[in-house]
C-alpha cells in the first residue's frame, strides 16, 4: 500500500459487472450444466481451441494446472472430472507437505478429481488455441475438498441464506521488472522498469503504454472487468482496479487477472510480482490488495447506506464494520499469508497497523468510502499476495457475524490512526496471526474446521522453516565481529 492523492475518491457504482455469477459447480442444476456444455463445445469448435488448462488456486494463492487436449476435456473431463493429487491441497509454495494435514500419508498421497466450472471457461487471447477453466476439487467419494474457491462458495451460500448478496471490487498493486543475472552477488535480483517514482504521472503511463495496453486488451477479452490502470509510488509499480461484481465471478476475475499479468509480462521478456514487499530499498514501496465490499438484499438494493445514519452507514453497514474489526486479528493470517507480508506493516507505508476504522481515511484498516451511489467498505489490511478467495471469504464471514449479533464498532477514528494507541495493534508476525486465526471460533465455523486445520498447519510449517533459515541480515550483522 502506498501514498495516494488525498483528493482521489474511489467511486463505487452499484451497476456491478455483468459477468455471470459463478456458483460452485456442485450447486448447478442439470439444465444449467447442459446449457454451459453446449456453449463450451461451440466455443471450442468455432475458435479452434486445441487444449484446455484446468486450474485450481491453492492455499498459497498459486494457480496449479494441467493441460488437457480439447478432445479429452469434452469427451471425459466435463462429465467425470480429472485426476488431481490431493496432497496439493496442503502444500506450501515449494510443494513441501506439513505433517498431519489429512492429505498426505493418511490417504496414501492419493488422488481426487478436479471438476471444471464451465461458466469460468475462457479462451486465452495471447494463446488462442488454449482455453482456461477454474475447477472445484472433490475427493474419492465425491465430497467437496476445502480449496480456497470452495471455502468462498461456502461463505457465499451463508450470505444467500441470510438474504444478502456480497459485492466485491478489487484494487491490486504489483511490480513489473526486468529479470537479471542472480548469480552475481551484487545484483538485487531485479531491475525496475522505471528507476524514478512516477506516481500518477502521464509520462510514466506513456512510457509503458504498449505493455499496459496489451494487458488491458487481453483482460477485456477475458471478460475481466478492468476499469483503471495507473503508476503507483514505486518505479515499475502499478495498480490495476476491477469494477464491482458479485459472487465467485468477482474473485475469479482477480485470480485470472494475476495469471494474465504475469504471463503477458513474461512473453515480453519481463516479470511481474504481487509480493507485498520486494526489497529493503525504501525507494520501492510495499504493495497491497484492497478489497472493497458492499451488500445487497434479494431485490438488489444496497443495504449498507443510510443517509440519516452516522457517516451515512446503515445499521447493517455499521454492524458489518464491527464484525470485520472483531475478527481482524485472525483474519490477518489470511490477509498477510507470508513472512514477508509482515514487513509491510511499518510506518510510512499507509498499511494499517491497528484495528481501526474511519471515514475516507487511508490510515484506517477499514475505510468507509463515499460514492455517488452509496457507501462501501474498503479493507486495507491485505498484502498484495493474499489469496483473493480466502480474503473475500474471511471478510464476508466476519461482516455477516457482526450483522447477526448486531455488534457495534465504536466511534470511527480521525487523523493518523497508524499511531493512535486507543486502537489495538494488529499481529506483527505470522505465528501471532496464525494462532489468533486458529483460536477464532467464528472463522473456524464459517470457513470450515477442516480448512482452518490445514491452513493453520501450513502457516505454522512455513514459520518453522523461516526460523531455521539464516538470513543475509544476520550474516552481515554478526559474522565479522563475533
C-alpha positions in Angstrom: 0.0 0.0 0.0 1.4 3.3 -1.0 0.5 7.0 -0.7 -2.3 8.3 -2.9 -3.6 11.7 -3.5 -6.0 12.7 -0.7 -8.2 14.2 -3.4 -8.7 10.9 -5.1 -12.0 9.2 -4.2 -12.9 5.7 -5.2 -16.4 5.8 -6.8 -18.5 2.7 -6.3 -21.1 2.1 -8.9 -23.7 -0.3 -7.9 -24.1 -1.2 -11.5 -21.8 -4.2 -11.0 -20.1 -6.2 -13.7 -22.4 -8.1 -15.9 -20.3 -11.3 -15.8 -22.4 -14.3 -14.8 -22.2 -15.2 -11.2 -20.1 -18.3 -10.9 -21.8 -20.5 -8.4 -19.9 -23.6 -7.2 -20.1 -26.3 -9.8 -21.6 -28.7 -7.3 -24.6 -26.3 -7.0 -25.5 -26.0 -10.6 -28.7 -27.5 -11.9 -28.7 -30.2 -14.6 -30.2 -27.8 -17.1 -27.5 -25.1 -16.4 -24.8 -27.7 -16.9 -26.2 -28.8 -20.2 -26.5 -25.3 -21.5 -22.9 -24.5 -20.4 -21.7 -27.6 -22.0 -23.3 -26.7 -25.3 -21.8 -23.2 -25.2 -18.3 -24.5 -24.4 -18.5 -27.1 -27.1 -19.5 -24.5 -29.7 -16.7 -22.2 -28.5 -14.0 -24.9 -28.8 -15.2 -25.9 -32.3 -15.7 -22.3 -33.6 -12.5 -20.9 -32.1 -10.2 -23.8 -33.0 -9.2 -24.5 -29.4 -6.8 -27.4 -29.2 -6.1 -27.6 -25.4 -7.7 -26.6 -22.1 -5.9 -25.7 -18.9 -7.8 -27.0 -15.9 -6.9 -24.7 -12.9 -7.3 -24.6 -9.2 -5.8 -21.9 -6.9 -4.0 -23.4 -3.9 -3.9 -22.2 -0.3 -0.9 -20.0 -1.1 -2.7 -18.3 -4.0 -0.7 -20.1 -6.6 -2.6 -21.3 -9.6 -2.0 -25.0 -10.2 -2.9 -26.5 -13.5 -2.9 -29.4 -16.0 -3.3 -29.0 -19.8 -5.7 -31.4 -21.5 -6.4 -31.9 -25.1 -9.8 -30.4 -26.1 -11.0 -33.8 -27.1 -10.1 -35.2 -23.6 -11.7 -32.3 -21.9 -15.0 -32.6 -23.8 -15.1 -36.3 -24.0 -14.2 -37.1 -20.4 -13.4 -34.3 -18.0 -16.6 -32.3 -18.4 -18.6 -35.3 -17.2 -16.2 -37.2 -15.0 -13.6 -34.8 -13.8 -9.8 -35.3 -14.0 -7.4 -36.9 -11.5 -5.6 -34.4 -9.2 -3.1 -35.2 -6.4 -4.9 -34.4 -3.1 -1.6 -33.5 -1.3 -1.5 -30.3 -3.4 -4.3 -29.0 -1.2 -2.0 -28.6 1.8 1.5 -27.9 0.3 3.5 -24.7 0.8 4.6 -22.6 -2.1 7.5 -25.1 -2.8 5.4 -28.2 -2.5 6.5 -29.1 1.0 3.7 -31.0 2.8 3.3 -30.5 6.5 2.6 -33.5 8.7 -1.0 -34.4 9.8 -3.0 -32.3 7.4 -5.1 -35.2 6.4 -3.9 -35.1 2.8 -0.5 -36.9 3.0 0.3 -40.4 4.1 -3.0 -40.7 5.8 -4.6 -41.1 2.4 -1.6 -42.7 0.7 -0.9 -39.4 -1.1 -3.9 -40.3 -3.4 -6.0 -38.5 -6.0 -9.2 -36.6 -6.0 -11.0 -35.2 -9.0 -11.0 -31.7 -10.5 -14.5 -30.8 -11.7 -14.5 -27.9 -14.2 -16.8 -25.0 -13.6 -17.8 -24.4 -17.2 -19.1 -20.9 -16.5 -15.4 -19.9 -16.0 -14.3 -21.2 -19.4 -12.3 -18.6 -21.2 -10.2 -18.6 -24.4 -6.7 -17.1 -23.7 -6.3 -14.2 -26.1 -2.5 -14.4 -26.0 -2.6 -18.1 -26.7 -5.8 -18.5 -28.8 -5.6 -22.3 -29.3 -5.7 -22.6 -25.5 -8.7 -22.2 -23.1 -8.6 -21.8 -19.3 -11.2 -23.1 -16.8 -11.3 -22.9 -13.0 -12.2 -26.1 -11.2 -13.5 -27.4 -7.9 -12.0 -30.4 -6.2 -13.7 -33.5 -4.7 -12.2 -36.5 -3.0 -12.6 -40.2 -3.9 -16.1 -40.2 -2.5 -17.0 -37.0 -4.5 -17.1 -35.0 -1.3 -16.0 -31.3 -1.8 -12.4 -30.6 -0.6 -11.9 -27.2 1.1 -9.9 -25.5 -1.6 -10.0 -21.6 -1.4 -12.6 -21.3 -4.1 -14.9 -23.7 -2.3 -14.3 -22.0 1.0 -15.6 -18.8 -0.5 -18.5 -20.6 -2.1 -19.4 -21.9 1.4 -19.5 -18.4 2.8 -21.5 -17.1 -0.1 -24.1 -19.8 0.5 -24.4 -18.5 4.1 -24.8 -14.9 2.8 -27.6 -16.0 0.5 -29.3 -17.9 3.3 -29.3 -14.6 5.3 -30.7 -12.7 2.4 -27.6 -10.9 1.3 -25.5 -10.7 -1.9 -21.9 -9.6 -1.4 -20.5 -7.2 -4.0 -16.7 -7.1 -4.3 -14.3 -4.7 -6.0 -10.6 -5.1 -6.1 -7.5 -2.8 -6.1 -4.4 -4.8 -6.9 -0.9 -3.4 -6.7 2.1 -5.1 -8.3 5.6 -4.5 -9.7 6.9 -5.2 -13.2 10.6 -5.6 -13.5 13.4 -6.9 -15.8 15.0 -10.2 -14.7 18.7 -10.0 -14.1 21.5 -12.5 -13.6 21.0 -13.5 -10.0 24.3 -15.4 -9.9 26.1 -12.1 -9.4 26.1 -11.3 -5.7 25.9 -7.6 -6.3 22.6 -7.9 -8.1 19.4 -7.4 -6.1 17.5 -9.9 -8.3 15.5 -7.4 -10.3 15.9 -4.3 -12.4 12.9 -1.9 -12.2 11.3 -0.7 -15.3 11.3 2.9 -14.1 14.0 3.9 -11.7 12.2 7.1 -10.5 9.0 7.4 -8.6 6.4 8.1 -11.3 3.3 8.3 -9.1 0.2 9.1 -11.3 2.4 10.7 -14.0 1.2 10.8 -17.6 4.8 10.4 -18.7 5.1 7.2 -16.7 1.9 5.8 -18.3 3.0 6.9 -21.8 6.4 5.2 -21.5 4.8 1.9 -20.6 1.7 2.2 -22.9 2.4 -0.7 -25.3 2.7 -3.1 -22.4 -0.2 -1.7 -20.3 -2.5 -1.5 -23.3 -1.7 -5.1 -24.1 -2.6 -6.1 -20.6 -5.8 -4.1 -20.8 -6.9 -5.6 -24.1 -6.3 -9.1 -23.0 -8.2 -8.6 -19.8 -11.2 -7.2 -21.6 -11.1 -10.2 -23.9 -11.1 -12.5 -20.8 -14.2 -10.6 -19.5 -12.2 -9.4 -16.5 -13.9 -6.1 -15.6 -10.8 -3.9 -15.5 -11.6 -0.1 -15.5 -8.3 1.5 -14.3 -4.5 1.1 -14.5 -2.0 3.7 -13.3 1.5 4.1 -12.0 1.9 3.7 -8.3 4.5 5.2 -6.0 7.5 3.0 -6.8 9.4 2.7 -10.0 7.8 -0.1 -12.0 4.8 -0.3 -9.6 1.3 -0.3 -10.9 -2.2 -0.6 -9.7 -5.0 -2.3 -11.6 -8.6 -2.0 -10.4 -11.6 -4.1 -11.2 -15.2 -3.0 -11.2 -17.5 -4.4 -8.5 -19.1 -7.7 -9.3 -20.9 -10.4 -7.3 -20.2 -13.9 -6.1 -17.3 -16.1 -7.2 -17.2 -14.2 -10.5 -15.7 -11.2 -8.8 -12.9 -13.2 -7.3 -12.3 -15.5 -10.2 -11.6 -12.3 -12.1 -8.9 -11.2 -9.7 -7.1 -14.6 -10.0 -7.4 -14.6 -13.8 -6.1 -11.0 -13.8 -3.0 -12.1 -11.9 -2.4 -15.0 -14.3 -2.8 -12.7 -17.3 -0.4 -10.0 -16.0 2.3 -12.5 -15.1 2.0 -14.4 -18.4 1.9 -11.2 -20.6 4.9 -9.7 -18.9 6.8 -13.0 -19.3 6.1 -13.0 -23.0 7.5 -9.5 -23.2 10.8 -10.6 -21.5 9.7 -9.1 -18.2 8.4 -10.4 -14.8 5.6 -9.3 -12.6 5.2 -9.9 -8.9 2.3 -9.4 -6.4 4.6 -9.9 -3.4 3.8 -7.2 -0.8 7.4 -6.1 -0.2 10.1 -6.9 -2.8 13.2 -5.2 -1.5 14.6 -3.4 1.6 15.2 -0.3 -0.6 12.7 2.4 0.6 12.5 3.7 -2.9 10.3 0.7 -3.7 7.2 0.9 -1.5 5.0 -2.0 -0.5 2.1 -3.4 -2.5 -1.4 -4.1 -1.1 -4.6 -5.8 -2.2 -7.5 -3.6 -1.1 -10.8 -5.5 -1.1 -13.9 -3.3 -1.4 -17.3 -4.7 -0.3 -20.9 -3.8 -0.1 -24.0 -5.9 0.4 -27.3 -6.0 -1.5 -30.6 -7.6 -0.5 -32.6 -10.1 -2.5 -34.1 -7.2 -4.6 -30.7 -5.8 -5.4 -30.9 -2.8 -3.1 -27.8 -1.5 -1.3 -28.3 -2.3 2.4 -25.1 -0.6 3.8 -26.1 3.0 3.1 -28.4 5.2 5.1 -28.0 9.0 4.6 -29.5 9.6 8.0 -27.1 7.3 9.8 -23.7 8.1 11.3 -21.2 8.6 8.4 -24.1 7.6 6.0 -23.9 4.0 7.2 -27.0 1.9 7.8 -27.3 -0.2 10.9 -26.4 -3.2 8.8 -23.3 -1.4 7.5 -22.2 -0.4 11.0 -22.6 -4.0 12.3 -20.7 -5.3 9.3 -17.8 -3.0 10.1 -17.9 -4.1 13.7 -17.8 -7.8 12.7 -14.7 -7.3 10.5 -12.9 -5.4 13.2 -13.7 -8.0 15.8 -12.1 -10.8 13.8 -9.2 -8.7 12.4 -6.5 -10.5 14.3 -7.5 -13.9 13.0 -8.1 -12.5 9.5 -4.6 -11.2 9.4 -3.3 -14.8 8.8 -5.2 -14.7 5.6 -4.5 -11.1 4.6 -0.8 -11.5 5.3 0.0 -15.1 4.3 3.8 -14.8 4.0 6.6 -14.0 6.4 7.4 -11.1 4.1 3.9 -9.6 4.4 4.6 -8.5 8.0 7.4 -6.3 6.8 4.7 -4.3 5.1 3.1 -3.2 8.4 5.6 -0.4 9.1 5.3 3.4 9.4 5.2 5.4 6.2 3.6 2.7 4.1 -0.1 3.5 4.8 -0.6 -0.1 5.5 -2.7 -0.4 8.6 -1.0 -1.3 11.9 -4.1 -1.1 14.2 -7.7 -2.5 14.3 -9.3 0.8 13.3 -12.0 2.3 11.0 -12.7 5.8 9.7 -14.5 7.8 7.0 -12.4 8.2 3.9 -9.3 7.7 6.0 -6.4 5.7 4.4 -4.7 5.2 7.7 -7.5 3.1 8.9 -7.8 -0.7 8.5 -11.4 -0.3 7.3 -12.1 2.8 5.3 -15.7 3.9 4.7 -15.6 5.1 1.1 -18.1 7.6 -0.1 -19.5 7.2 -3.6 -22.1 8.6 -6.0 -24.5 5.6 -5.4 -23.8 4.7 -1.8 -21.1 3.8 0.6 -18.9 0.7 0.6 -16.1 -0.6 2.9 -12.5 -0.8 1.8 -10.4 -3.4 3.7 -6.8 -2.1 3.5 -5.3 -5.0 5.6 -4.2 -7.4 2.9 -0.8 -7.7 1.3 -0.8 -8.0 -2.5 0.0 -11.7 -2.3 -3.1 -12.6 -0.2 -5.3 -15.3 -1.6 -8.3 -13.4 -3.1 -10.8 -16.2 -2.4 -9.8 -16.6 1.2 -9.7 -12.9 1.9 -13.2 -12.4 0.5 -14.4 -15.4 2.5 -13.0 -14.2 5.8 -14.1 -10.6 5.3 -17.7 -11.6 4.4 -17.9 -14.2 7.2 -16.8 -11.6 9.7 -19.1 -9.0 8.5 -22.1 -11.3 8.5 -21.2 -12.3 12.1 -21.3 -8.7 13.1 -24.7 -8.2 11.4 -26.2 -11.3 13.0 -25.0 -10.3 16.5 -25.7 -6.6 16.0 -22.1 -5.7 17.2 -21.2 -2.0 17.4 -17.9 -0.8 16.1 -17.3 2.1 18.5 -16.5 5.6 17.3 -14.7 6.0 14.0 -11.2 7.4 14.1 -9.9 10.5 12.5 -6.4 11.8 11.7 -3.4 9.4 11.7 -4.8 6.1 13.1 -1.5 4.2 12.5 -0.2 5.6 15.8 -3.4 6.1 17.7 -2.9 3.9 20.8 -6.6 3.6 21.6 -6.9 1.1 18.8 -5.3 -2.4 19.3 -2.4 -3.4 17.3 -2.7 -6.0 14.5 -0.5 -9.1 14.8 3.1 -8.3 13.8 4.3 -11.8 12.9 3.0 -14.8 11.0 2.9 -17.0 14.1 1.0 -14.5 16.2 -1.6 -14.1 13.3 -2.0 -17.9 12.8 -2.5 -18.5 16.5 -5.2 -15.8 16.6 -6.7 -17.4 13.5 -6.8 -20.9 14.9 -8.5 -19.6 18.1 -11.2 -17.7 16.3 -14.2 -19.9 16.7 -16.4 -17.9 14.4 -13.9 -18.1 11.5 -13.5 -21.8 12.1 -17.2 -22.4 11.9 -17.7 -20.1 8.9 -14.7 -21.2 6.8 -14.8 -24.9 7.9 -12.9 -26.8 10.6 -11.0 -28.9 8.0 -9.9 -25.8 6.1 -8.8 -24.0 9.3 -6.8 -27.1 10.4 -5.0 -27.3 7.0 -4.3 -23.6 6.7 -3.0 -23.2 10.3 -0.8 -26.3 9.9 0.6 -24.9 6.7 1.5 -21.4 8.1 3.0 -22.9 11.2 5.2 -25.1 9.0 6.3 -22.1 6.9 7.1 -20.2 10.1 9.3 -23.1 11.4 11.1 -23.1 8.0 11.7 -19.4 8.3 13.1 -19.6 11.8 15.6 -22.3 10.7 16.9 -20.1 7.9 20.0 -17.8 8.4 19.2 -14.6 6.7 21.6 -12.2 4.9 20.9 -9.6 7.6 22.1 -12.0 10.3 25.3 -12.8 8.5 26.1 -9.2 7.7 25.2 -8.1 11.3 27.2 -10.7 13.2 29.7 -12.7 11.2 32.7 -10.4 11.0 32.7 -9.1 14.6 31.7 -12.2 16.6 
